[in-house]
Amino acid sequence: MFSPAADVIGSELDLLMTGSHVVHALTPGFCDAASVFLLERWRVEENAHVGVDAPRIEARRMALRVGPGAREDWEGMLPVGEVVAFPRDTPYARALAAGHAQVLDAVDPHTSERLIAARDGEARVCDLLSVAALLVVPLRLRDQAIGFVTCTRGPGRAPFGPADVASVEALAARAAVALDNARRYERERRTSLAIRNSLPPGTAQEFGGCRTAHGCLPAGEGNLVGGDWSDVLKRPGDRVSLIVGDAMGHGPESAVAMIQLRTAVRTLAALDIPAADLIGRLDTLAGDSPGVSFATCIYAEWDARRRTCTLVGAGHPPPLLRGPQGRTAPVTLTGAGLPLGLGAGSYEETVLSVPEPALLVLYSDGLVESRDADIDQEITRLARTVDAAAAVGPVDGDGQDALPSLCRRLLHAPGGTAGADDRTLLLAELTPAGC
């Protein structure tokens, strides 16, 4: 009865795409024209209860399709996204209030008057109103009306019978669940983006003996924001703290965990405690904070005067170091450390002597995780990629400042499981005092 488009309803977490699938399932095989409307209050997540005495309802047209035999561009006259107010005596409002379908043999008077008035009485609107059968089926979710589907048949086609009504009601039940999933997804994405955008801007990228460049590449267009973060903090005595972390998952929960950890690191760094103690306290905080456990991070503290770089890992991939000979290699940490929140008790410091300028590379596992290769192989591959990209130099208008160019090229370089996880990268040029 319906086209194959009915089989893909719910395959996209997008309100407009889901609505489009519904009308393509109905038109032109089942009816000549179909539309999907969602209550505006439900769409923006306000109380959407429709009472029998409600003076009117406001609904947004999410999809419209008119069969290929139409002589006019009705989609242009009835734009998707338009919000329409329907009085309570219309079949649309009645369908929502009563909770069951409405079947008519013509377009209701209110809709006719509204369309004619909106088009200045154009004669071609009469073609749109020459309907022999109108079906309005409410979209209901957990006994709550969230919108409705309309179907029309023109002269020469059979009116809608009980079997037709039952079929569209079954389709509407599936569509309501899919639309709710899409709305929830969009809400979570907006929330997580708002949380990430609320983060304070990063500190200046130049310090005494340290220049940095950082970036993040989300895991595929439209995906929820993940829990990756990076930060650079100026410390007393011309020291610099650098960190890359990863809170598990995607969505608001991960974004909240990320912002908690980032804020905690900034607070602990201000106490000027040893690096291992800082990560130990961060581990305790993560254990006491719901949803934060199993986050990972790599922390580095650069001291240009002493020419040392102190590293502490918490279940995170090891950093890379590129020396003056132009060869990048992973740093062997004294202890890899357990992820945060597991009560590890203590973390070990790895202190590197850096007598000559070097490049430190901190990154999230999105750059090195792969379904087809061991993570150690992927870390080695990333090191070779750093060497190859650094040898080429800047290529995108950065002038003599090659660091931002190198960061962008590494973020977009092939490798890992593309699009499976966020990619976060922090590069730091370390210059010892006197060099």
C-alpha positions in Angstrom: 0.0 0.0 0.0 2.8 2.4 0.9 6.0 3.0 -1.1 9.4 1.6 0.0 10.1 5.0 1.7 8.0 3.6 4.6 10.8 1.1 5.3 13.3 3.9 6.1 11.2 5.9 8.5 13.4 6.3 11.6 16.7 5.6 9.8 17.7 9.3 10.1 17.8 11.2 13.4 16.5 14.3 11.8 13.0 15.8 12.1 12.8 17.1 8.5 14.2 13.9 7.0 11.8 11.8 9.0 8.9 13.9 7.9 10.0 13.6 4.3 10.2 9.8 4.5 6.6 9.8 5.8 5.1 11.9 2.9 7.2 10.0 0.3 5.7 6.7 1.7 2.2 8.0 1.2 2.4 9.9 -2.1 1.6 9.3 -4.9 0.6 5.6 -4.4 -1.7 6.0 -1.4 -2.9 9.6 -1.9 -2.3 12.6 -4.1 -0.9 14.8 -1.5 0.4 14.4 2.1 1.9 16.6 4.8 3.3 16.2 8.3 2.7 18.8 11.0 4.2 18.9 14.5 2.9 20.9 17.4 5.2 23.8 17.9 5.0 23.5 21.7 6.1 19.9 21.5 8.9 20.7 19.0 10.4 23.3 21.3 9.8 20.9 24.3 7.1 22.8 26.1 3.9 21.3 27.5 2.1 20.1 24.3 -1.1 18.9 25.9 -4.1 19.6 23.7 -7.3 20.1 25.6 -10.8 19.8 24.0 -11.4 23.4 24.8 -8.2 24.8 23.4 -9.1 27.8 21.3 -6.5 26.9 18.7 -3.3 24.8 18.1 -0.1 26.0 16.5 1.7 23.4 14.3 4.7 23.6 12.1 4.7 22.0 8.6 7.6 19.6 8.6 7.1 17.9 5.3 4.8 18.2 2.2 4.6 16.2 -1.0 2.1 16.6 -3.9 1.9 13.9 -6.5 3.8 14.2 -9.8 0.5 15.0 -11.7 0.1 18.4 -9.9 0.1 21.4 -12.2 1.6 23.8 -9.7 4.5 24.0 -7.3 2.4 23.5 -4.2 5.5 23.0 -2.1 6.5 26.6 -2.9 3.0 27.9 -1.9 2.9 25.8 1.3 6.5 26.0 2.5 8.1 23.5 4.9 8.8 25.3 8.2 5.7 27.5 8.2 3.8 27.6 11.5 0.0 27.5 11.0 -2.7 28.3 13.7 -5.7 25.9 13.5 -8.9 26.9 15.4 -10.5 24.2 17.5 -13.4 23.6 15.1 -11.0 22.4 12.3 -10.5 18.7 11.7 -6.8 19.0 12.6 -7.5 20.3 16.1 -10.4 17.8 16.6 -8.1 14.9 15.6 -5.6 16.0 18.2 -8.1 16.6 21.0 -10.1 13.5 20.4 -7.1 11.3 19.7 -8.6 9.6 16.5 -8.6 10.1 12.8 -10.9 12.6 11.0 -12.3 11.6 7.5 -14.0 14.3 5.3 -15.0 14.6 1.7 -13.6 18.1 1.3 -11.1 20.6 2.7 -12.5 22.3 5.8 -13.8 25.9 5.4 -11.2 27.4 7.6 -8.3 26.0 5.5 -10.1 27.0 2.3 -10.5 30.6 3.5 -7.0 30.8 4.8 -5.4 29.6 1.5 -7.6 31.8 -0.7 -6.9 34.9 1.5 -3.1 34.2 1.6 -3.0 33.9 -2.2 -5.2 36.9 -2.9 -7.9 34.7 -4.3 -5.7 33.2 -7.1 -7.7 30.9 -9.3 -5.0 28.2 -9.2 -5.7 27.8 -5.4 -9.0 26.3 -6.4 -7.1 23.3 -7.9 -5.5 22.7 -4.5 -8.9 22.8 -2.9 -10.6 20.4 -5.3 -10.3 17.5 -2.9 -12.6 14.5 -2.9 -11.3 13.0 0.3 -9.4 14.3 3.3 -7.8 12.2 6.1 -6.3 13.6 9.2 -4.5 11.2 11.5 -3.0 12.3 14.8 0.6 11.6 15.7 0.5 10.2 19.2 3.3 9.3 21.6 2.6 7.8 25.0 -1.0 9.0 24.9 0.1 12.5 24.0 -0.7 14.3 20.7 2.5 15.6 19.1 1.2 16.5 15.6 -0.7 15.0 12.7 -0.5 13.6 9.2 -2.9 14.7 6.4 -3.7 12.8 3.2 -5.9 14.0 0.3 -7.3 12.3 -2.7 -8.5 14.2 -5.7 -11.6 13.6 -7.9 -11.6 10.2 -9.5 -10.1 8.4 -6.6 -11.9 6.3 -4.0 -12.6 7.9 -0.6 -10.7 6.7 2.4 -12.1 3.6 4.0 -11.6 2.0 7.4 -8.7 -0.1 6.1 -7.0 3.0 4.8 -7.4 4.8 8.1 -6.0 1.8 10.0 -3.0 1.7 7.7 -2.1 5.3 8.1 -2.6 5.1 11.9 -0.1 2.3 12.0 2.3 4.3 9.9 1.7 7.4 12.1 2.5 5.3 15.2 5.9 4.4 13.8 6.5 7.9 12.6 5.8 9.4 16.1 8.5 7.2 17.7 11.0 8.2 15.0 10.2 11.9 15.3 10.6 11.7 19.1 14.0 10.0 18.6 15.0 12.7 16.2 13.9 15.5 18.5 15.8 14.0 21.4 18.9 13.6 19.3 18.7 17.2 18.2 18.2 18.4 21.8 21.2 16.5 23.0 23.3 17.8 20.2 22.2 21.4 20.9 22.9 20.9 24.7 26.3 19.4 24.2 27.3 22.1 21.7 26.1 24.8 24.1 28.2 23.2 26.9 31.3 23.0 24.8 30.8 26.6 23.5 30.5 27.8 27.1 34.1 26.8 27.8 36.4 29.7 28.4 38.7 30.5 25.5 42.1 28.9 25.6 45.0 30.8 27.0 47.5 32.6 24.8 49.4 30.2 22.6 52.8 31.7 23.3 54.7 31.4 26.6 58.3 31.7 27.6 59.9 28.7 25.9 56.6 27.2 24.7 54.4 27.8 21.6 51.3 25.8 21.1 48.7 24.9 18.5 45.6 22.8 19.1 42.5 21.6 17.4 39.6 19.2 17.5 37.9 17.3 14.6 34.5 16.0 15.6 33.7 12.4 14.7 31.7 12.9 11.6 29.2 15.6 10.5 26.2 15.9 12.7 27.4 13.6 15.4 27.1 14.6 19.0 29.9 16.4 20.7 32.2 14.1 22.6 34.2 14.4 25.8 37.6 15.3 24.3 39.4 18.4 25.6 42.8 20.1 25.7 44.2 23.0 27.7 47.3 25.0 28.2 48.0 26.8 31.5 50.7 29.2 32.5 52.4 28.2 35.8 54.7 30.1 38.2 58.4 30.2 37.3 57.9 30.2 33.6 56.4 26.8 33.6 53.6 25.6 31.3 51.0 22.9 31.9 49.5 21.1 28.9 46.8 18.4 29.0 44.7 16.4 26.6 41.8 14.3 28.1 38.9 12.2 26.9 35.7 11.6 28.8 33.8 8.6 27.6 31.0 8.8 25.1 29.2 11.5 23.3 26.4 13.9 24.2 25.6 16.1 27.1 26.8 13.7 29.8 30.2 13.5 28.2 30.3 17.2 27.6 29.5 17.8 31.3 32.2 15.4 32.4 34.7 17.1 30.2 34.0 20.5 31.6 34.2 19.2 35.1 37.6 17.7 34.5 38.9 20.7 32.6 37.8 23.1 35.4 39.3 20.8 38.1 42.7 20.7 36.3 42.7 24.5 36.2 41.9 24.7 39.9 44.5 22.1 40.9 47.2 23.7 38.7 46.7 27.0 40.6 47.7 25.2 43.8 51.1 24.6 42.3 51.4 21.0 43.4 53.6 18.3 41.8 52.3 16.8 38.6 51.7 13.3 40.0 49.8 14.7 42.9 47.6 16.8 40.6 46.5 13.8 38.6 46.0 11.8 41.9 43.6 14.5 43.1 41.9 14.5 39.7 41.4 10.8 40.0 39.8 11.3 43.5 37.5 14.0 42.1 36.5 11.8 39.1 35.6 8.9 41.5 33.3 11.2 43.5 31.6 12.6 40.4 28.8 10.6 38.7 29.5 10.0 35.0 33.2 11.1 35.1 34.9 7.7 35.8 37.0 6.0 33.1 38.0 9.3 31.6 41.7 9.4 30.5 44.3 12.1 30.1 47.9 12.8 29.5 49.4 15.7 31.5 52.7 17.5 30.7 54.5 20.2 32.6 57.3 22.1 30.8 60.0 23.9 32.7 62.1 25.9 30.2 64.6 27.0 32.9 65.4 23.4 34.0 65.0 22.0 30.5 62.7 19.3 31.7 59.3 18.0 30.7 57.4 16.1 33.3 54.7 13.7 32.1 51.9 11.8 33.9 49.5 9.5 32.2 46.1 8.2 33.2 45.1 5.4 30.9 45.8 7.6 27.8 48.0 7.0 24.7 51.6 8.1 25.3 52.8 11.5 23.9 55.1 11.8 21.0 58.4 13.8 21.0 60.2 15.0 17.9 63.8 16.0 18.6 66.3 18.1 16.7 67.3 15.1 14.5 63.8 15.3 12.9 62.6 11.9 14.2 59.4 11.5 16.2 58.9 8.7 18.6 56.5 7.7 21.4 57.6 8.5 24.9 58.0 5.5 27.2 56.2 6.4 30.4 57.4 5.2 33.8 53.8 4.1 34.4 50.8 4.3 32.0 48.4 4.9 34.9 44.8 3.8 35.3 41.9 5.9 33.9 40.5 8.5 36.2 37.9 7.7 38.9 39.2 4.1 39.6 41.0 5.0 42.8 44.5 4.3 41.5 45.9 5.9 44.6 49.1 7.2 43.0 50.5 8.1 39.6 54.1 8.1 38.4 56.0 10.9 36.9 58.2 10.5 33.8 60.8 13.3 33.7 62.4 14.0 30.3 65.5 16.0 29.8 65.0 18.4 26.8 68.3 20.2 26.2 67.5 21.3 22.7 64.3 22.5 21.0 61.7 19.7 20.5 58.1 19.2 19.5 55.7 17.6 22.0 52.6 15.9 20.6 49.6 15.2 22.8 46.5 13.6 21.2 43.3 11.7 21.9 42.8 8.1 20.9 40.7 9.1 17.9 43.9 9.6 16.0 45.3 6.1 16.8 42.4 3.7 17.3 41.8 1.3 14.4 39.8 -1.9 13.9 42.5 -3.2 11.6 45.7 -2.5 13.5 47.2 -2.7 16.9 47.3 0.6 18.8 51.1 0.5 19.1 51.3 0.2 15.3 48.9 3.1 14.9 51.0 5.2 17.3 54.1 4.5 15.3 52.1 5.4 12.1 51.1 8.7 13.7 54.8 9.4 14.6 55.8 8.8 10.9 52.9 11.1 9.8 54.3 13.9 12.1 57.7 13.5 10.5 56.3 13.6 7.0 54.1 16.5 7.6 56.8 18.5 9.4 59.2 18.0 6.6 56.8 19.5 4.1 56.3 22.7 6.0 53.4 25.1 6.0 51.1 24.9 2.9 48.1 27.0 3.7 49.1 30.6 4.1 50.6 30.4 7.6 53.8 32.1 6.5 56.7 31.2 8.7 54.4 29.9 11.5 54.2 26.2 10.6 52.7 25.0 13.8 49.0 25.7 13.1 49.4 24.3 9.6 51.0 21.1 11.0 48.2 20.7 13.5 45.5 21.0 10.9 47.2 18.5 8.6 47.7 15.9 11.3 44.0 16.2 12.3 42.9 15.5 8.8 45.5 12.9 7.9 44.3 9.4 7.1 44.6 6.8 9.8 42.7 5.3 12.7 39.1 4.5 12.3 37.9 7.5 10.3 34.9 9.2 11.9 34.6 6.7 14.8 35.8 9.1 17.5 36.7 12.7 18.0 40.3 13.7 17.1 41.9 16.2 19.5 45.5 17.3 19.1 47.8 19.6 21.1 51.2 20.5 19.7 53.8 22.3 21.8 57.2 23.6 20.6 59.5 23.4 23.6 62.5 25.7 23.6 64.8 25.4 26.6 66.1 28.6 28.2 69.2 29.9 26.5 68.5 28.1 23.1 
